[in-house]
Amino acid sequence: MGDDAKPGSFSVFGRAASAFIVTGLSCVFSVQAAEWDSSKGVSVTLQEIYSDNPDHTSAGGGGQFFTQLRVTPNIALKGEGARASIDLTGSLAYLAGDGSTRSWNPRLSANGKAELLQDHVFIDASATIRESVIDPFGDITLDGLRDTGNTTIVYQYSFSPYFKTRVSDIGTLLARYNFTGTSHSEGGASGSTDNSFSINFDTDVGSSSSRFTWGISNDYRKSEYEGTDGRDYISTDLNLGYRFNRRWRTNASLGREWNDYPSNDSTIGGFRWTLNTTWTPNPRTSLRIGYGGRYFGSTPTLDLSYKSRRSTIRVDYSRIVTDANSELASLEVDPITGQVFPVAVLNNDVFIDERVTASYSLQGKRTNVTLSGTHSKQDYENTSQESELTRLGLNLSRSLSGRVSANAGLSWDQQDRAANDGAETWRASLGMSVKLGQRTSLNLNYTYNQRDDDQPSESYEENRASLALSFSF
């Protein structure tokens, strides 16, 4: 972690890492006789970059060339046995050369599952390490050429033991504990620990003997940020469901929640309810529409998914109470850089997040197209601040031949945090990749960035071109 990490970050990292290691060892014991699939290698990239405004100044600065060397060892490991599985991919990029802002950039995605007592006791564990933007309303640099102080390495670990058992022939009782630790390499982001416990009972879903289902859920979560007294979230719900036929079902819930966190509002808990209908005409299509109410207002929901042989459509809408670290695991990841784009600053604020996301992807024989969009409105509980973030993106890739491929991208960001604190950013890119040999490739890329900020000194334009030669071993 960086030198300016906040006090306490290491302790969060250490406790979570220790838990993950212990869980990983237990998984390894269980899968010793399993089939293992592993791969490892090293990729080396030598890159020459030209930018006509590398410092993103409103005056334009001056053109400059940069030479960078990136060395990335990587590993992939997968093992699966009768009662456990492990899936891990990781890399550690070392970047050296002109304008490099961070020498080391680790990435990790690891998941482990184990059945400790047959049919009853289980444990899940996961770990992720990746780069994230700290403030999505600030200037974002994707390639580490310019130090904006707006990126951090996120270390997030979790383990979750749980117990489940059948209750007569009625349904299933599930008790689960979950720990999640989040640390950041930079002091501008706040680390946290989350401890949660839940007890749920559900009758058999889709039982041929009854179309009616019911269940009871009880949840407790304690979230602790560095330098805070912690936040508590407690809820209990009665869940009801009715299946009309194979295509239609309806679900409802009625419950109450008790919360304790800093807020300007006098009410941060009370009764809550939901009612939704799900339509599943075939295995490729699902539509869920719902409505509900909580102490902060209405909670509509929309969840649409459609998948054909070549295309996929996703649309989601929700309105929830949350914080930035809790949302990191499910947020958009840049497909090229691996960076995460949070919907809020990575601090300890609690906010109401009203969000809609949509995406469409088409996979052709030689051409792939992805269109995506996100709009998030945040209403902060402990301040009067309201923020909005909108992002639209279009990406295309096409195989021109067996050795040559091309790609293009266009994105638009609208960032509004206050009356005089907003910005609009356009990014366009064109690229070509040529495979010179089995392990060697040449990549040529051009990008254009334009930011119009309410603060004139933060506005800029930039043209950037790069030529990279990559080897893999």
C-alpha positions as CSV (number, residue, x, y, z in Angstrom):
1,M,0.0,0.0,0.0
2,G,1.1,3.6,-0.5
3,D,3.0,5.7,2.0
4,D,0.0,7.9,2.6
5,A,-2.5,5.1,3.5
6,K,-4.8,6.0,6.4
7,P,-4.0,4.6,9.9
8,G,-5.8,1.4,10.4
9,S,-5.7,0.4,6.7
10,F,-3.1,-2.3,7.4
11,S,-5.1,-3.8,10.2
12,V,-8.1,-4.2,8.0
13,F,-6.0,-5.7,5.2
14,G,-4.2,-8.0,7.7
15,R,-7.3,-9.4,9.3
16,A,-9.1,-10.0,6.1
17,A,-6.0,-11.4,4.4
18,S,-5.5,-13.8,7.3
19,A,-9.0,-15.0,7.1
20,F,-8.8,-15.6,3.4
21,I,-5.5,-17.5,3.7
22,V,-7.0,-19.8,6.4
23,T,-10.1,-20.4,4.2
24,G,-7.9,-21.0,1.2
25,L,-5.8,-23.6,3.1
26,S,-8.9,-25.5,4.1
27,C,-10.1,-25.5,0.5
28,V,-6.7,-26.8,-0.7
29,F,-7.0,-29.7,1.8
30,S,-10.4,-30.6,0.4
31,V,-9.4,-30.5,-3.3
32,Q,-6.0,-32.3,-3.0
33,A,-7.4,-35.2,-5.1
34,A,-9.2,-32.9,-7.5
35,E,-8.2,-32.0,-11.1
36,W,-6.1,-28.9,-11.3
37,D,-5.7,-26.5,-14.2
38,S,-3.0,-23.9,-14.0
39,S,-1.1,-21.5,-16.2
40,K,1.5,-18.8,-15.7
41,G,3.4,-16.4,-17.8
42,V,5.0,-13.0,-18.2
43,S,4.1,-10.2,-20.7
44,V,6.4,-7.3,-21.6
45,T,5.2,-4.2,-23.3
46,L,7.4,-1.4,-24.6
47,Q,5.4,1.7,-25.4
48,E,6.1,5.1,-26.9
49,I,3.4,7.8,-26.2
50,Y,2.9,11.3,-27.5
51,S,0.5,13.7,-25.9
52,D,-0.1,17.4,-26.9
53,N,-1.3,18.2,-23.4
54,P,-0.1,15.6,-20.9
55,D,-0.8,17.7,-17.8
56,H,-4.4,18.4,-18.8
57,T,-4.0,22.2,-18.5
58,S,-6.6,24.6,-19.8
59,A,-3.8,26.5,-21.6
60,G,-2.7,23.4,-23.5
61,G,0.9,23.0,-22.2
62,G,3.1,21.5,-25.0
63,G,3.7,18.3,-26.8
64,Q,5.8,15.6,-25.2
65,F,7.0,12.1,-25.9
66,F,7.1,9.4,-23.2
67,T,8.7,5.9,-23.2
68,Q,7.4,3.3,-20.8
69,L,8.2,-0.4,-20.1
70,R,5.5,-2.6,-18.5
71,V,6.4,-6.1,-17.2
72,T,3.4,-8.2,-16.0
73,P,3.8,-11.7,-14.5
74,N,0.4,-13.4,-14.3
75,I,-1.0,-16.6,-13.0
76,A,-4.3,-18.6,-13.3
77,L,-5.3,-21.5,-11.0
78,K,-8.4,-23.6,-11.0
79,G,-9.1,-26.7,-8.9
80,E,-12.4,-28.5,-8.4
81,G,-13.2,-31.5,-6.3
82,A,-16.3,-33.2,-4.9
83,R,-16.6,-30.8,-2.0
84,A,-14.5,-27.7,-2.8
85,S,-13.3,-25.5,-5.6
86,I,-10.8,-22.7,-6.1
87,D,-10.6,-20.2,-9.0
88,L,-7.8,-17.6,-9.0
89,T,-6.4,-15.2,-11.5
90,G,-3.8,-12.6,-10.7
91,S,-1.1,-10.3,-12.1
92,L,1.4,-7.7,-10.9
93,A,2.3,-5.1,-13.4
94,Y,5.5,-3.1,-13.0
95,L,5.6,0.2,-14.9
96,A,8.8,2.1,-15.5
97,G,9.7,5.1,-17.7
98,D,8.8,8.7,-18.4
99,G,5.7,10.0,-16.6
100,S,4.9,6.8,-14.7
101,T,2.8,7.6,-11.7
102,R,2.7,4.2,-9.9
103,S,5.4,1.6,-10.3
104,W,3.3,-1.4,-9.1
105,N,-0.3,-2.2,-10.1
106,P,-1.5,-5.5,-8.6
107,R,-4.7,-7.3,-9.7
108,L,-6.3,-10.3,-8.2
109,S,-9.6,-12.2,-8.5
110,A,-10.0,-15.3,-6.3
111,N,-13.0,-17.3,-5.2
112,G,-13.1,-20.4,-3.0
113,K,-15.9,-22.7,-1.9
114,A,-15.8,-25.7,0.5
115,E,-18.4,-28.1,2.0
116,L,-17.1,-28.7,5.5
117,L,-19.9,-30.9,6.8
118,Q,-21.8,-32.7,4.1
119,D,-25.1,-31.0,3.2
120,H,-25.0,-28.7,6.3
121,V,-21.9,-26.5,6.8
122,F,-20.2,-24.5,4.0
123,I,-17.8,-21.6,3.6
124,D,-17.3,-19.2,0.7
125,A,-14.3,-16.9,0.4
126,S,-13.2,-14.2,-2.1
127,A,-10.5,-11.7,-2.7
128,T,-10.1,-8.9,-5.2
129,I,-7.3,-6.4,-5.8
130,R,-7.8,-3.8,-8.5
131,E,-7.5,-0.1,-9.3
132,S,-10.3,2.3,-8.7
133,V,-11.2,5.9,-9.2
134,I,-11.5,7.8,-5.8
135,D,-13.7,10.6,-6.9
136,P,-15.9,9.9,-10.0
137,F,-16.6,13.7,-10.3
138,G,-13.0,14.6,-10.8
139,D,-10.5,14.3,-13.7
140,I,-9.9,10.6,-14.6
141,T,-6.7,9.4,-16.2
142,L,-6.8,5.8,-17.4
143,D,-3.2,4.9,-18.2
144,G,-1.2,6.2,-15.3
145,L,0.7,8.8,-17.4
146,R,-0.5,11.7,-15.3
147,D,-0.8,11.8,-11.5
148,T,-4.2,13.4,-10.7
149,G,-4.2,11.9,-7.2
150,N,-7.6,10.4,-8.1
151,T,-6.8,6.6,-8.2
152,T,-6.2,4.0,-5.5
153,I,-5.6,0.3,-5.3
154,V,-8.6,-1.4,-3.6
155,Y,-8.0,-4.5,-1.5
156,Q,-11.2,-6.3,-0.7
157,Y,-11.5,-9.7,1.0
158,S,-14.5,-11.6,2.4
159,F,-15.3,-14.9,3.9
160,S,-18.7,-16.3,4.7
161,P,-19.4,-19.6,6.6
162,Y,-23.0,-20.7,6.6
163,F,-25.2,-23.5,7.9
164,K,-28.3,-24.9,6.2
165,T,-30.7,-27.7,7.0
166,R,-34.1,-29.0,6.1
167,V,-37.0,-28.4,8.4
168,S,-39.3,-31.5,8.1
169,D,-40.6,-31.4,4.5
170,I,-41.6,-27.7,4.7
171,G,-38.5,-25.7,3.7
172,T,-34.9,-24.8,4.4
173,L,-33.3,-22.9,7.3
174,L,-30.1,-20.9,6.4
175,A,-27.9,-19.1,8.9
176,R,-24.9,-17.1,7.4
177,Y,-22.1,-14.9,8.7
178,N,-20.2,-12.7,6.4
179,F,-17.1,-10.6,6.9
180,T,-15.8,-8.1,4.3
181,G,-12.7,-5.9,4.7
182,T,-11.9,-3.1,2.3
183,S,-8.5,-1.2,2.3
184,H,-7.1,1.5,0.0
185,S,-3.6,2.3,-1.0
186,E,-4.3,6.1,-0.9
187,G,-5.3,8.3,2.0
188,G,-8.0,10.0,0.0
189,A,-10.2,6.9,0.3
190,S,-11.7,5.4,3.5
191,G,-11.2,1.7,4.4
192,S,-14.0,-0.2,6.2
193,T,-15.0,-3.5,7.7
194,D,-18.4,-5.1,7.5
195,N,-19.8,-7.9,9.7
196,S,-23.2,-9.3,8.9
197,F,-25.3,-12.1,10.1
198,S,-28.6,-13.4,8.7
199,I,-31.1,-16.2,9.5
200,N,-33.6,-17.0,6.8
201,F,-36.3,-19.6,6.5
202,D,-38.0,-20.3,3.1
203,T,-40.5,-22.9,2.0
204,D,-39.7,-24.8,-1.1
205,V,-39.8,-22.6,-4.1
206,G,-41.7,-24.0,-7.1
207,S,-42.9,-27.0,-5.2
208,S,-45.3,-29.1,-7.2
209,S,-47.5,-29.5,-4.2
210,S,-48.1,-25.8,-3.6
211,R,-47.9,-22.6,-5.6
212,F,-47.8,-20.5,-2.5
213,T,-44.5,-19.9,-0.7
214,W,-43.5,-18.0,2.4
215,G,-40.4,-17.2,4.4
216,I,-39.0,-15.1,7.2
217,S,-35.7,-13.2,7.0
218,N,-33.7,-11.5,9.7
219,D,-30.5,-9.5,8.9
220,Y,-28.0,-7.6,11.0
221,R,-25.0,-5.6,9.5
222,K,-22.4,-3.5,11.2
223,S,-20.2,-1.3,9.0
224,E,-17.2,0.4,10.5
225,Y,-15.1,3.0,8.7
226,E,-11.8,4.3,10.0
227,G,-12.3,7.0,12.6
228,T,-16.1,6.4,13.0
229,D,-18.3,4.7,15.6
230,G,-19.8,2.4,13.1
231,R,-23.2,2.1,11.5
232,D,-25.8,-0.6,12.3
233,Y,-28.5,-1.9,10.0
234,I,-31.2,-4.4,11.3
235,S,-34.2,-5.7,9.5
236,T,-36.8,-8.4,9.7
237,D,-39.2,-9.3,6.8
238,L,-42.1,-11.7,6.1
239,N,-41.8,-12.8,2.5
240,L,-44.7,-14.2,0.4
241,G,-44.9,-15.6,-3.1
242,Y,-47.4,-17.1,-5.5
243,R,-46.7,-18.9,-8.8
244,F,-49.5,-18.6,-11.2
245,N,-47.9,-20.7,-13.9
246,R,-44.5,-21.4,-15.5
247,R,-44.3,-17.9,-16.8
248,W,-45.8,-15.7,-14.1
249,R,-45.1,-15.3,-10.4
250,T,-45.7,-12.6,-7.7
251,N,-43.7,-11.8,-4.6
252,A,-44.3,-9.5,-1.7
253,S,-42.7,-8.6,1.6
254,L,-43.6,-6.7,4.7
255,G,-41.1,-5.9,7.4
256,R,-39.4,-3.3,9.6
257,E,-35.9,-1.9,9.9
258,W,-33.9,-0.3,12.6
259,N,-30.8,1.7,11.5
260,D,-28.2,3.8,13.3
261,Y,-26.0,6.1,11.2
262,P,-25.3,9.8,11.0
263,S,-28.3,11.5,9.2
264,N,-29.9,14.9,9.0
265,D,-33.3,13.2,8.9
266,S,-35.2,12.5,12.0
267,T,-36.4,9.1,10.7
268,I,-33.9,6.4,9.5
269,G,-36.0,3.3,10.1
270,G,-39.6,2.0,10.2
271,F,-41.9,-0.2,8.3
272,R,-41.1,-1.3,4.7
273,W,-42.9,-3.3,2.0
274,T,-42.4,-4.5,-1.6
275,L,-44.6,-6.0,-4.3
276,N,-43.2,-7.3,-7.6
277,T,-44.2,-9.5,-10.5
278,T,-41.8,-11.6,-12.6
279,W,-42.5,-12.7,-16.2
280,T,-40.3,-15.5,-17.6
281,P,-41.6,-16.5,-21.0
282,N,-38.6,-18.6,-21.8
283,P,-35.1,-19.4,-20.4
284,R,-33.6,-16.5,-22.4
285,T,-35.9,-13.7,-21.2
286,S,-36.8,-12.4,-17.7
287,L,-38.7,-9.3,-16.6
288,R,-39.3,-8.2,-13.0
289,I,-41.2,-5.1,-12.2
290,G,-41.9,-3.9,-8.6
291,Y,-42.7,-1.2,-6.2
292,G,-42.2,-0.6,-2.5
293,G,-41.8,1.8,0.3
294,R,-39.1,2.6,2.9
295,Y,-38.5,5.3,5.4
296,F,-36.8,7.5,2.7
297,G,-39.6,7.1,0.1
298,S,-40.7,4.9,-2.7
299,T,-38.5,2.0,-4.0
300,P,-39.4,1.0,-7.5
301,T,-37.5,-1.8,-9.2
302,L,-36.9,-3.0,-12.7
303,D,-34.8,-5.9,-13.9
304,L,-34.9,-7.0,-17.5
305,S,-32.6,-9.5,-19.1
306,Y,-32.7,-11.0,-22.6
307,K,-30.1,-13.2,-24.3
308,S,-30.2,-14.6,-27.8
309,R,-27.5,-16.5,-29.7
310,R,-25.6,-13.3,-30.5
311,S,-27.1,-10.4,-28.5
312,T,-27.6,-9.6,-24.8
313,I,-29.8,-6.9,-23.3
314,R,-29.7,-5.8,-19.6
315,V,-31.7,-3.1,-17.9
316,D,-31.8,-2.5,-14.1
317,Y,-33.4,0.2,-11.9
318,S,-33.2,0.5,-8.1
319,R,-33.3,3.0,-5.2
320,I,-31.4,1.9,-2.1
321,V,-29.5,3.2,0.9
322,T,-25.8,2.3,0.7
323,D,-22.2,3.6,0.9
324,A,-19.4,3.6,-1.6
325,N,-17.4,0.6,-0.4
326,S,-20.5,-1.6,-0.3
327,E,-21.0,-0.9,-4.0
328,L,-17.5,-1.6,-5.2
329,A,-17.9,-5.3,-5.8
330,S,-20.8,-4.8,-8.3
331,L,-19.7,-1.7,-10.2
332,E,-18.6,-1.2,-13.8
333,V,-15.1,-2.1,-14.6
334,D,-13.2,-0.6,-17.5
335,P,-12.6,-3.5,-19.9
336,I,-9.2,-2.2,-21.0
337,T,-7.6,-0.8,-17.8
338,G,-9.5,-2.8,-15.2
339,Q,-10.3,0.4,-13.2
340,V,-13.5,0.6,-11.3
341,F,-15.8,3.7,-11.6
342,P,-17.6,4.2,-8.3
343,V,-20.9,6.2,-8.2
344,A,-19.7,8.2,-5.2
345,V,-16.5,9.4,-3.6
346,L,-14.8,6.5,-1.7
347,N,-15.4,8.0,1.8
348,N,-17.6,7.0,4.8
349,D,-20.8,8.9,3.7
350,V,-24.2,7.1,3.6
351,F,-26.4,8.0,0.7
352,I,-29.6,7.1,-1.1
353,D,-28.6,5.8,-4.5
354,E,-31.2,6.0,-7.3
355,R,-29.6,4.2,-10.3
356,V,-30.5,2.9,-13.7
357,T,-28.1,0.9,-15.8
358,A,-28.6,-0.5,-19.3
359,S,-26.4,-2.4,-21.8
360,Y,-26.7,-4.0,-25.2
361,S,-24.1,-6.2,-26.7
362,L,-23.9,-7.9,-30.2
363,Q,-21.4,-10.5,-31.1
364,G,-21.1,-11.1,-34.8
365,K,-18.7,-13.4,-36.6
366,R,-16.1,-10.7,-37.0
367,T,-17.6,-7.6,-35.2
368,N,-18.6,-7.0,-31.6
369,V,-20.6,-4.0,-30.4
370,T,-21.4,-2.9,-26.9
371,L,-23.5,0.0,-25.9
372,S,-23.9,0.9,-22.2
373,G,-25.3,3.6,-20.0
374,T,-25.5,4.4,-16.3
375,H,-27.3,7.2,-14.4
376,S,-26.9,7.6,-10.7
377,K,-28.4,10.2,-8.3
378,Q,-27.0,10.3,-4.8
379,D,-28.9,12.0,-1.9
380,Y,-26.5,12.1,1.1
381,E,-28.0,11.4,4.5
382,N,-25.6,13.5,6.7
383,T,-25.3,16.6,4.4
384,S,-27.5,18.6,2.1
385,Q,-25.5,17.5,-0.9
386,E,-27.1,15.9,-4.0
387,S,-25.0,14.5,-6.9
388,E,-25.7,13.1,-10.3
389,L,-23.4,11.0,-12.5
390,T,-24.3,9.9,-16.1
391,R,-22.1,7.8,-18.3
392,L,-22.7,6.6,-21.8
393,G,-20.3,4.4,-23.8
394,L,-20.0,2.7,-27.2
395,N,-17.3,0.2,-28.0
396,L,-16.7,-1.7,-31.3
397,S,-14.1,-4.3,-32.3
398,R,-13.7,-6.0,-35.6
399,S,-11.4,-8.7,-36.8
400,L,-9.9,-7.6,-40.2
401,S,-8.0,-10.8,-40.7
402,G,-6.5,-13.6,-38.8
403,R,-3.7,-11.3,-37.6
404,V,-5.2,-7.8,-37.6
405,S,-8.0,-6.4,-35.5
406,A,-9.4,-2.9,-35.0
407,N,-11.3,-1.2,-32.2
408,A,-13.1,2.1,-31.5
409,G,-14.7,3.7,-28.5
410,L,-16.7,6.7,-27.6
411,S,-17.8,7.8,-24.1
412,W,-19.6,10.7,-22.6
413,D,-19.7,11.6,-18.9
414,Q,-21.8,14.3,-17.2
415,Q,-20.8,15.0,-13.6
416,D,-22.9,17.3,-11.4
417,R,-22.2,17.8,-7.7
418,A,-23.4,21.3,-7.0
419,A,-24.7,24.4,-8.7
420,N,-21.2,25.4,-9.9
421,D,-19.5,22.1,-9.6
422,G,-20.1,20.1,-12.8
423,A,-18.2,18.8,-15.8
424,E,-18.8,17.2,-19.2
425,T,-16.1,14.9,-20.6
426,W,-15.9,13.3,-24.1
427,R,-13.4,10.5,-24.9
428,A,-12.9,9.0,-28.3
429,S,-10.4,6.3,-29.3
430,L,-9.2,4.3,-32.3
431,G,-6.9,1.4,-32.3
432,M,-5.4,-1.4,-34.3
433,S,-3.6,-4.6,-33.2
434,V,-1.3,-6.7,-35.4
435,K,-0.2,-10.1,-34.4
436,L,3.4,-10.4,-35.5
437,G,3.9,-13.9,-34.2
438,Q,2.5,-16.5,-31.8
439,R,3.6,-14.4,-28.8
440,T,4.3,-11.0,-30.2
441,S,1.9,-8.2,-31.1
442,L,2.0,-4.5,-32.2
443,N,-0.6,-2.1,-31.0
444,L,-1.3,1.4,-32.4
445,N,-3.8,3.7,-30.5
446,Y,-5.2,7.2,-30.7
447,T,-7.3,8.9,-28.1
448,Y,-9.0,12.3,-27.9
449,N,-10.1,13.8,-24.5
450,Q,-12.2,16.9,-24.0
451,R,-13.4,18.2,-20.6
452,D,-15.6,21.2,-20.1
453,D,-15.7,22.1,-16.4
454,D,-17.6,24.8,-14.5
455,Q,-14.2,25.7,-13.2
456,P,-12.4,27.0,-16.3
457,S,-9.0,26.0,-14.9
458,E,-10.1,22.3,-15.0
459,S,-11.1,22.3,-18.6
460,Y,-8.8,20.9,-21.2
461,E,-8.3,19.1,-24.6
462,E,-5.8,16.4,-25.4
463,N,-4.7,14.3,-28.3
464,R,-2.7,11.3,-27.6
465,A,-1.1,8.5,-29.7
466,S,0.8,5.4,-28.7
467,L,2.7,2.6,-30.3
468,A,3.3,-0.5,-28.2
469,L,5.2,-3.7,-28.8
470,S,4.2,-6.6,-26.6
471,F,5.8,-10.0,-25.9
472,S,4.4,-12.9,-23.8
473,F,6.4,-15.8,-22.4
